[in-house]
Structure formats: C-alpha cells, structure tokens
Amino acid sequence: MASSDSPQEKYDVFLSFRGEDTRYNFTSHLYGALIRANISTFIDNQLNRGDEISSSLLNVIRESKISVIIFSERYGSSRWCLEELREIINGRRNMNGQIVIPVFYLVDPSDVRNQTGTFGDGFAKLNKRFAQSLTKKWRNALTEAANLSGWPLDATESEYDRIQEIVNHVRRTLIPMYPSNYDKNLVGVQSSIKKIETLLSKGLEDVLKVGIWGMGGIGKTTVARAVFNKIFKEFDDYFFALDVSEAVGTSLQKDLFSAILQDEKAHLACELTKKRLGRKRILIVFDNVESKRQITDLIGDLNCFGLGSRFIITTRNKQVLKNCGVDDTNIYKVERLFHHEASQLFSWHAFQQKYPPSGYSELSKRVIKYANGVPLALTELGSILFGKKEVWESVTNKLQTMPWKGIQDVLKVSYDRLDPKQRGIFLDIACFFERESKALVIKFCDIDNSGPTCEIDALIDKCLISVSSDKIIMHDLLREMGKGIIQEFSQYPEDWSRLWHPKIFILYWRNLRELEQLKAYGLT
C-alpha cells in the first residue's frame, strides 16, 4: 500500500472514498478483491487529512485508468473528497477519457445527483465555508458522476456479491486498455486465434477444454500464448504452464497455486484446496502435454473447477487430448504457414523487414522451401542468418544436403517417444513410402502378421504423418530427420542404405508373401 505523499507507480484503479464511512468495511474489502485479481489499485491510507490535496495525489488520479467513487452518506461533507471528485470528472472530460465508476453505498443516487437528503445536509454545511464559485464546481461534479451508470448498494444486499460484480466489471473494462504486444509482430496466427476463441466461447457457463494439436515447431505454444494474452483478464485467475512435460512437477505446481490461490503451500491432497479451486473461474494453458497424468498430478480433475473455467492443452499427440476428455470438435490442428506468410516470417527474422531486400530473393526462396511452412525452421534460420551476409550461400547450400541440427533436435522429440515398432514404420515411410497408399504401407509393414494399422494411426495422431486421398504424407523436415537418424545411428552404410538402395531393398522385403507387389511398383 502506498500513501498519497509517495506514489510509486501508475495505477489501474483509483479509489475515492470517505474514510470515516467505509475505510474499514466496504472500501477495504473492495481494495482486497481488486488486489487479489491482480489489478493495480491505489488507496489513500492517510488518516488525517487537511483541506488541500497534494500534487502527487492529483497526479495519481490523472494517471489512473479507472476511478471508482464510493459515495457514502458523508462523502459530500469532505472538501478533500470533493476535490478528488472534481479532478476525476475533469479527467473524464479531457482527452485521456478516464473511466469513472460510481458506487452508491447506502445512499440514493438521486440524493447525490441533487444534493438532497442526509447526503445533501452534509454538503450544505460545507458550502457555507467556501465561495459559491467553488461549490458550484462541486455540485456539477456530483451531478455528472451520479448520472453515470453505477452500482447501488443498500442494506439488504450482499456486499460480497456486489464487490465481485464490480471487480469483474473493472477487469473487463481494463482488457481493451492493455492490447497485447506479444502477437503484434506474429505472422500467420490471427486466423488460428479467432478459431480458438470461437471454440472457447461455446457453453460460457460450462467448464470447457480446448486442444491445440500439431507437429513439433509448428507454433502451438505461440498460438496458445497469443490467445492467453488476449483473454486472461476475463477470468478470476489464470496461469500459463509452459512446457509441462519438461517442468519439475512440484516447482510448477507451486507456481500454479501461487498464481491461482495466492498460496504456494496449497496441496492437492487437502480437500480445502480442491474446494477453493472449485469456486474459481480460471484460465489455464497446459503447454506441451504428453499424458493426462501430467495434468492430474499438477492440478487434479479439470471438471471440478468453477463454472466458466477454460483449459487450453497443447500437444503433439491427439490421443492425449482424447484421454484428457477434449471433444473432437474442440481440437484445433495448427497447420503449416502459407507461402506468403512463411516468406514474411522469415524476412522479419532475417532482415527485420517484411520482405527480402534486393539480392536476397532467390536465397530466401531456398530457405523458405526447405522450411516448408514450419515457423520454428523459419525463425531459427532467419535469426542465424541475420546480419551475416558472408554465410548465406554456404548455409543455404548446406540445407540441400544435411538437416539443420537445431530444428531436427526439436522434431526428433516426437520420434524418441515412439515405441520400437512405430519407429521402424516411421523410418520406412521416411526413406521409401512417403506418398504411397496407406493400404500398401500397411501390407508391406505387416512383417509379423500383427497388423500395423494402429501404429500408422499413432503416427497420424502424433503429427508425424498425415493421410490425403489415401496417400501417406510426411513433412519434408520429418522425412529428412528420418534419413538423418538412420545415417547417424547405423555403423555401416549398408545398414541405412537398405531402405532406399534398390538391390538391398529387395533383400529386405524377401520374406514378404506378396513379393509381386514390388514388381508392380517397379522395384524389381
């Protein structure tokens, strides 16, 4: 808490109130609720006031985004309060357009507007001490403030409920005042953001889970962060759990409970913790999730949170989303960037401008073709090449013969999580069967008569392959990764060349019952 003599920052909310009436009840409760909602709020803790307001307090009023005026019975009998009010109304009238929210605490708005009733009695006594020109300004400020849409509160209403309504209103009002800079220079994400927002808007009073799914490096975390930054202030509390699969569980849980419950010592084993979570309308992003257990160990059953809560889960594996109870209609797949988007993203990182400069167009096309719409590849290669004219030719030539390690390391995470049979099928597709029919691949891979259909489906779920018109499709970067794995981990050239060298390939498939299929594809 700061005093009016030493303001330390610009505030979201300035509270104007008559201390003798509400300091230790309504105002203190409202202040606490605003702080718990992470809304920066100024409250004047100076108990002994004179008639003159300090210049520092006037600056706080002018620079606050919202002023909440708590009109109480004796508010109008305080010159200090009325001077605050006059400054607030001036701020509303001038170009900064300050938002003013009146709260009528146990007083009738018409009494404030017309300075009548017991409210008017206190104001009339103050009038006798000051010049008419000044009191007229106070009257005008009271009238203007009381004509604004506000929050009445009488003795029959719950202060707690009214405070929650005011805090939620303040939060919603602040959202457009803080446009996110995170997605300001992002390319190709706006349509994804809109689609995910549409999914999140379904069943506003339900607890809803939305999945963001895609291959490594495709931009799932980027999209999730952009959505989070856009909507987080609509919720009671919020948290972005970055890279759940790699985070240390207890540390991440401590951060989560600290953000949502303001209690880092909370523990899921405690029933009170579960009940506290169930009372909140929250937003959580679980980024890079590998299994349902990672979420349940972290925060328990997502269905037990307050109505209107939203959970966004990003993963490379579609099956994880199904296991977490995400409906198919609430799963959004992040696709590769279109060519013009890829060109723009690469240019921003390589040249700090929207398009490649003269002399770099052809070299840029080679990099963009190599990345094939994957944001990770575009940003990493662009950052590496930025400001290094002398290495452009060598780097772009190297891409044609050797996978780029920094990109391949990210993609290889998905491969490492496969079981042995899935790895073998992935490598076979990468080295030979890409763009062949799914039925043919299944037949050729059915060496042990186990039926590899489920393994093929697992590769699809993990975004390592896709199927289009019954053809197996694999991204160029993933195919290069597969060949690179064979070369890197095999001791002899024949161990890896067997997958695409024609003579050795025949030997490899000799045990197939349908060897004639090879002839049909020109392999013998």
C-alpha positions in Angstrom: 0.0 0.0 0.0 1.2 3.5 -0.8 0.4 6.8 0.7 -0.7 9.8 -1.1 2.6 11.6 -0.5 4.7 9.0 -2.2 3.1 7.3 -5.2 5.3 4.7 -6.7 3.6 3.8 -10.0 0.7 4.4 -12.4 -2.4 2.5 -11.3 -5.2 0.7 -13.0 -7.7 1.9 -10.4 -8.0 4.9 -8.1 -10.4 4.6 -5.1 -12.1 7.7 -4.0 -14.0 7.3 -0.6 -14.9 9.0 2.7 -12.6 7.2 5.2 -14.8 7.7 8.2 -17.7 5.9 6.4 -16.1 3.0 4.5 -12.4 2.6 5.1 -12.7 -0.4 7.4 -15.6 -2.2 5.7 -16.7 -1.8 2.1 -13.7 0.0 0.7 -11.1 -2.2 2.3 -12.9 -5.3 1.1 -13.2 -3.9 -2.5 -9.5 -3.0 -2.4 -8.5 -6.5 -1.3 -10.6 -8.1 -4.1 -9.0 -5.8 -6.7 -5.5 -6.7 -5.5 -6.3 -10.4 -5.5 -7.5 -10.0 -9.1 -4.0 -8.6 -9.9 -5.5 -5.2 -10.6 -3.1 -2.4 -9.5 -5.2 -0.2 -7.2 -4.4 3.0 -5.3 -5.9 3.5 -1.9 -5.1 6.6 0.2 -4.1 5.4 3.7 -3.6 8.9 5.1 -6.0 9.1 8.0 -5.5 12.7 8.9 -6.4 15.0 6.0 -6.4 18.7 5.7 -8.3 20.7 3.1 -5.6 20.7 0.4 -4.8 17.7 -1.8 -1.1 17.1 -2.5 0.1 17.4 -6.1 1.4 13.8 -6.0 -2.2 12.6 -5.3 -3.5 14.7 -8.1 -1.0 13.0 -10.5 -2.2 9.6 -9.3 -5.8 10.5 -10.1 -4.8 11.8 -13.6 -2.7 8.8 -14.5 -5.1 6.1 -13.2 -7.1 4.3 -15.9 -10.3 3.9 -13.8 -11.6 5.8 -10.9 -14.1 4.1 -8.6 -16.0 6.7 -6.5 -17.6 5.3 -3.4 -20.4 7.7 -2.5 -21.4 7.3 1.2 -23.5 9.5 3.5 -20.8 11.9 4.4 -18.8 11.9 1.2 -20.3 15.3 0.3 -19.2 16.9 3.6 -15.5 16.5 2.8 -13.7 19.1 0.8 -10.9 16.5 0.2 -13.4 14.0 -1.4 -15.0 16.7 -3.5 -11.7 17.9 -4.8 -10.8 14.3 -5.7 -14.1 14.1 -7.4 -13.6 17.3 -9.4 -10.2 16.1 -10.6 -11.7 12.7 -11.6 -14.5 14.4 -13.6 -12.0 16.7 -15.3 -10.0 13.6 -16.3 -13.2 12.1 -17.7 -13.9 15.2 -19.7 -10.4 15.8 -21.2 -8.6 13.8 -23.8 -7.4 11.0 -21.6 -11.0 9.9 -21.2 -10.7 8.3 -17.7 -13.3 5.7 -16.9 -15.5 6.6 -13.9 -17.4 4.0 -12.0 -19.7 5.4 -9.2 -20.7 3.1 -6.3 -23.7 4.4 -4.1 -23.0 2.9 -0.7 -26.2 3.1 1.4 -27.2 6.4 -0.4 -29.7 7.1 -3.1 -28.2 8.1 -6.4 -30.8 10.9 -6.7 -29.6 12.4 -3.4 -26.1 12.5 -4.7 -27.3 13.9 -8.1 -29.4 16.7 -6.5 -27.5 17.1 -3.2 -30.6 16.2 -1.1 -31.4 14.1 1.9 -28.8 13.4 4.5 -26.1 13.4 1.8 -27.3 16.9 0.9 -27.2 18.0 4.5 -23.5 17.4 4.9 -22.9 19.1 1.5 -24.9 22.2 2.6 -22.8 22.6 5.8 -19.6 22.5 3.7 -21.0 25.1 1.3 -21.1 27.7 4.0 -17.3 27.7 4.3 -16.4 28.2 0.7 -17.0 30.6 -2.2 -20.0 29.9 -4.4 -17.8 29.6 -7.5 -16.1 26.6 -5.9 -19.2 24.9 -4.6 -20.8 25.2 -8.0 -18.0 23.2 -9.5 -18.5 20.6 -6.8 -22.3 20.5 -7.5 -21.6 20.0 -11.2 -19.1 17.2 -10.5 -21.6 15.4 -8.2 -24.4 15.7 -10.7 -22.3 14.4 -13.6 -20.9 11.5 -11.6 -24.3 10.5 -10.2 -25.7 10.5 -13.8 -23.2 7.8 -14.8 -24.2 4.1 -14.8 -23.1 2.8 -11.4 -23.5 0.2 -8.7 -26.1 0.9 -5.9 -25.8 -0.9 -2.7 -28.4 -0.9 0.1 -28.6 -2.6 3.5 -30.5 -5.6 2.1 -27.8 -6.6 -0.5 -24.7 -8.7 -0.1 -21.5 -6.6 -0.1 -19.5 -9.6 -1.2 -21.7 -10.2 -4.3 -21.6 -6.5 -5.2 -17.8 -6.4 -4.8 -17.4 -9.4 -7.1 -19.6 -7.7 -9.7 -17.6 -4.5 -9.5 -14.2 -6.3 -9.8 -15.4 -8.3 -12.8 -16.6 -5.1 -14.4 -13.3 -3.4 -13.8 -11.4 -6.4 -15.2 -13.5 -6.4 -18.4 -13.1 -2.6 -18.7 -9.3 -2.8 -18.4 -8.9 -5.5 -21.1 -9.0 -3.2 -24.2 -6.7 -0.8 -22.4 -3.9 -3.3 -22.4 -3.6 -4.5 -26.0 -1.1 -7.4 -26.1 2.2 -6.7 -27.8 3.0 -10.4 -27.8 1.3 -11.1 -31.1 2.0 -7.7 -32.6 4.6 -9.0 -35.0 3.5 -12.6 -35.2 2.7 -13.8 -38.7 0.0 -16.3 -39.7 -1.6 -16.7 -36.3 -4.6 -14.4 -36.4 -6.9 -16.9 -38.1 -5.9 -19.5 -35.6 -6.6 -17.2 -32.7 -10.1 -16.4 -34.0 -10.9 -20.1 -34.4 -9.7 -21.0 -30.9 -11.6 -18.1 -29.5 -14.7 -19.4 -31.2 -14.2 -22.8 -29.6 -13.7 -21.2 -26.2 -16.9 -19.2 -26.5 -19.1 -22.3 -26.5 -21.1 -23.0 -23.4 -20.0 -20.0 -21.5 -21.1 -21.3 -18.1 -19.6 -24.8 -18.7 -16.1 -26.0 -17.8 -14.5 -26.3 -21.3 -11.3 -27.9 -22.6 -9.8 -27.0 -25.9 -6.9 -28.8 -27.6 -4.2 -27.3 -29.8 -2.5 -30.1 -31.8 0.3 -30.2 -34.3 3.8 -31.3 -35.2 6.8 -30.0 -33.3 7.8 -26.5 -34.3 4.5 -25.7 -35.9 3.6 -22.9 -33.5 1.2 -24.4 -31.0 2.8 -22.6 -28.0 2.8 -19.3 -29.9 -0.9 -19.6 -30.8 -1.8 -20.6 -27.2 0.2 -17.7 -25.7 -1.5 -15.2 -28.1 -4.9 -16.5 -27.1 -4.0 -16.4 -23.4 -2.7 -12.8 -23.6 -5.9 -11.8 -25.3 -8.5 -13.2 -22.9 -6.8 -13.8 -19.5 -8.2 -10.8 -17.8 -11.7 -12.1 -18.3 -11.1 -14.7 -15.6 -10.8 -14.7 -11.8 -7.3 -16.2 -12.0 -5.1 -17.5 -14.7 -1.8 -19.4 -15.4 0.3 -20.4 -18.3 2.0 -23.7 -17.5 4.9 -23.7 -20.0 6.3 -27.0 -21.3 4.5 -29.3 -18.8 6.3 -32.4 -20.0 9.7 -30.9 -19.1 8.9 -29.0 -16.0 9.7 -30.1 -12.5 6.3 -31.1 -11.1 6.5 -29.7 -7.6 8.0 -26.4 -8.7 5.4 -25.9 -11.4 2.6 -26.8 -9.0 3.9 -24.3 -6.5 3.9 -21.5 -9.2 0.4 -22.5 -10.3 -1.1 -22.5 -6.8 0.7 -19.2 -6.0 -0.9 -17.6 -9.1 -4.4 -19.0 -8.7 -4.8 -19.3 -4.9 -2.1 -16.9 -3.8 -0.9 -19.8 -1.7 2.2 -21.7 -2.8 1.9 -24.1 0.1 -1.5 -25.4 -1.1 -1.6 -29.1 -1.8 -3.9 -31.3 -3.8 -4.1 -33.8 -1.0 -6.0 -31.2 1.0 -9.8 -31.2 0.4 -9.9 -27.5 1.1 -7.5 -26.8 -1.8 -9.9 -28.7 -4.1 -12.9 -26.7 -2.8 -11.0 -23.4 -3.3 -10.2 -24.3 -6.8 -13.8 -25.4 -7.5 -15.0 -21.9 -6.5 -12.9 -20.1 -9.1 -13.5 -19.3 -12.8 -10.0 -19.7 -14.1 -8.0 -20.0 -17.3 -5.0 -22.3 -17.6 -2.9 -23.3 -20.5 -1.1 -26.6 -20.2 1.6 -26.4 -22.8 3.4 -29.4 -24.4 1.5 -32.2 -22.6 2.5 -35.9 -23.1 -0.1 -37.6 -20.9 -3.2 -37.0 -18.9 -1.4 -37.8 -15.7 0.8 -34.8 -16.1 -2.2 -32.6 -15.7 -4.0 -34.6 -13.0 -0.8 -34.7 -10.9 -0.4 -31.0 -11.3 -3.9 -29.8 -10.5 -6.4 -32.7 -10.3 -9.7 -33.1 -12.2 -10.3 -30.3 -14.6 -14.1 -30.9 -14.4 -14.2 -29.8 -10.8 -13.4 -26.1 -11.4 -15.7 -23.2 -11.2 -18.3 -22.7 -14.0 -17.0 -20.9 -17.0 -13.4 -22.1 -16.4 -11.3 -22.7 -19.6 -8.4 -25.0 -20.2 -6.2 -25.0 -23.3 -4.0 -28.0 -23.8 -1.2 -28.1 -26.4 0.3 -31.4 -27.5 1.9 -33.2 -30.4 -0.3 -36.3 -29.7 -4.0 -36.1 -30.5 -4.6 -39.2 -28.3 -3.5 -37.2 -25.3 -6.3 -34.7 -25.9 -8.9 -37.5 -26.1 -7.6 -39.0 -22.9 -8.0 -35.6 -21.2 -11.6 -35.5 -22.3 -11.3 -32.9 -25.1 -14.1 -33.4 -27.5 -13.1 -33.9 -31.2 -15.0 -30.7 -32.1 -12.8 -28.7 -29.6 -9.5 -29.8 -31.1 -7.7 -27.3 -33.4 -4.9 -28.5 -35.6 -2.2 -26.0 -36.3 -1.2 -26.2 -40.0 1.9 -25.1 -41.7 2.1 -21.5 -42.9 1.1 -20.4 -46.4 3.9 -19.4 -48.7 3.3 -15.6 -48.3 3.2 -16.0 -44.5 6.3 -18.1 -44.4 8.1 -15.5 -46.6 7.1 -12.7 -44.3 8.0 -14.5 -41.1 11.4 -15.4 -42.4 12.0 -11.9 -43.6 11.2 -10.4 -40.2 13.8 -12.6 -38.6 16.5 -12.5 -41.3 16.2 -8.8 -42.3 13.9 -7.1 -39.7 11.6 -6.1 -42.5 8.5 -7.6 -44.2 10.2 -8.7 -47.5 13.7 -9.8 -48.5 15.9 -6.9 -49.8 17.3 -6.8 -53.3 19.8 -9.5 -53.9 18.4 -12.0 -51.4 15.2 -13.1 -53.0 16.5 -16.4 -54.5 18.5 -17.4 -51.5 15.4 -16.6 -49.3 13.3 -18.8 -51.5 15.6 -21.7 -50.9 15.3 -21.4 -47.2 11.6 -21.0 -47.3 11.2 -24.1 -49.5 13.4 -26.0 -47.0 11.3 -24.9 -44.0 8.0 -25.8 -45.9 5.8 -23.7 -43.7 7.2 -24.6 -40.2 7.6 -21.5 -38.1 10.4 -22.9 -36.0 12.6 -23.5 -39.0 11.8 -20.1 -40.5 12.6 -18.2 -37.3 15.7 -20.2 -36.4 17.3 -20.0 -39.8 16.3 -16.3 -40.1 17.9 -15.5 -36.8 21.1 -17.4 -37.7 21.4 -15.6 -41.0 20.5 -12.1 -39.7 23.4 -9.7 -40.2 25.8 -12.4 -41.7 25.9 -11.8 -45.4 29.1 -13.9 -45.8 27.5 -17.2 -44.7 24.2 -17.0 -46.7 25.5 -19.0 -49.7 27.1 -21.7 -47.6 24.2 -22.1 -45.2 21.6 -22.4 -48.0 23.8 -24.9 -49.8 24.2 -26.9 -46.7 20.4 -27.2 -46.3 20.2 -29.2 -49.5 22.5 -32.0 -48.2 22.2 -32.0 -44.4 19.3 -31.4 -41.9 19.8 -28.4 -39.7 20.5 -29.8 -36.2 18.7 -27.2 -34.1 15.5 -27.9 -36.0 15.9 -31.6 -36.1 16.5 -31.8 -32.4 13.1 -30.3 -31.8 11.4 -32.6 -34.3 13.2 -35.7 -33.0 11.4 -35.4 -29.6 8.3 -36.9 -31.3 10.4 -39.8 -32.7 12.0 -40.6 -29.4 8.6 -41.1 -27.8 7.6 -43.8 -30.3 7.7 -47.5 -29.4 10.2 -49.7 -31.4 7.7 -50.8 -34.0 6.4 -47.3 -34.6 9.9 -46.1 -35.1 10.6 -48.8 -37.7 7.4 -47.9 -39.6 8.2 -44.2 -39.4 11.7 -44.7 -40.8 10.4 -47.0 -43.6 7.9 -44.3 -44.6 10.5 -41.5 -44.3 13.0 -43.4 -46.5 10.8 -45.0 -49.1 7.0 -45.0 -48.7 6.1 -41.3 -48.5 3.2 -40.5 -50.9 2.4 -44.2 -51.3 -1.1 -45.5 -50.5 -1.9 -46.2 -46.8 -3.1 -49.8 -47.7 0.2 -50.6 -49.4 2.2 -49.3 -46.5 0.1 -51.4 -44.0 0.6 -54.5 -46.2 4.4 -54.0 -46.5 4.9 -53.3 -42.9 2.9 -56.3 -41.7 6.0 -58.5 -41.2 4.9 -60.2 -38.0 1.2 -60.5 -39.0 0.3 -58.2 -36.2 -1.5 -55.7 -38.4 0.3 -52.3 -38.2 -2.9 -50.2 -38.7 -2.8 -49.0 -35.0 0.9 -47.9 -35.4 0.0 -46.0 -38.6 -2.8 -44.3 -36.7 -0.5 -43.5 -33.8 1.9 -41.8 -36.2 -1.0 -39.7 -37.6 -2.1 -38.8 -34.0 1.4 -37.7 -33.3 1.6 -35.5 -36.4 4.5 -37.5 -37.9 2.5 -38.4 -41.0 -0.9 -37.5 -42.4 -3.2 -39.1 -45.0 -4.5 -37.3 -48.0 -6.6 -39.1 -50.7 -5.4 -42.3 -49.1 -1.7 -41.3 -49.6 0.8 -41.2 -46.8 2.2 -37.7 -46.5 5.2 -36.7 -44.4 6.6 -33.2 -44.0 9.9 -32.7 -45.7 11.7 -31.8 -42.5 10.4 -35.0 -40.8 11.5 -37.1 -43.8 15.0 -35.6 -43.7 15.0 -36.3 -39.9 14.2 -39.9 -40.5 17.0 -40.4 -43.0 19.4 -38.5 -40.7 18.5 -40.9 -37.8 19.4 -43.9 -40.0 22.7 -42.3 -41.0 23.6 -41.1 -37.5 22.9 -44.3 -35.6 24.0 -47.0 -38.0 27.6 -48.2 -38.1 27.8 -49.2 -41.7 26.4 -47.6 -44.8 24.5 -50.7 -45.9 22.5 -50.6 -42.6 20.8 -47.4 -43.7 21.1 -47.6 -47.5 18.9 -50.7 -47.4 15.9 -48.5 -47.1 16.3 -46.8 -50.4 19.0 -48.7 -52.3 17.1 -50.9 -54.8 19.1 -54.2 -54.5 19.3 -54.2 -50.8 15.7 -53.2 -50.5 14.7 -56.4 -52.4 16.6 -58.5 -49.8 14.9 -56.6 -47.0 11.5 -57.5 -48.2 12.3 -61.0 -49.3 10.2 -62.5 -46.6 7.0 -60.8 -47.8 4.3 -63.1 -49.0 3.4 -60.7 -51.7 6.7 -60.1 -53.4 4.9 -59.5 -56.7 3.8 -56.1 -55.3 7.4 -55.0 -55.7 7.2 -55.6 -59.5 4.0 -53.5 -59.7 5.9 -50.6 -58.3 8.9 -51.1 -60.4 11.2 -52.2 -57.6 12.5 -55.4 -59.3 
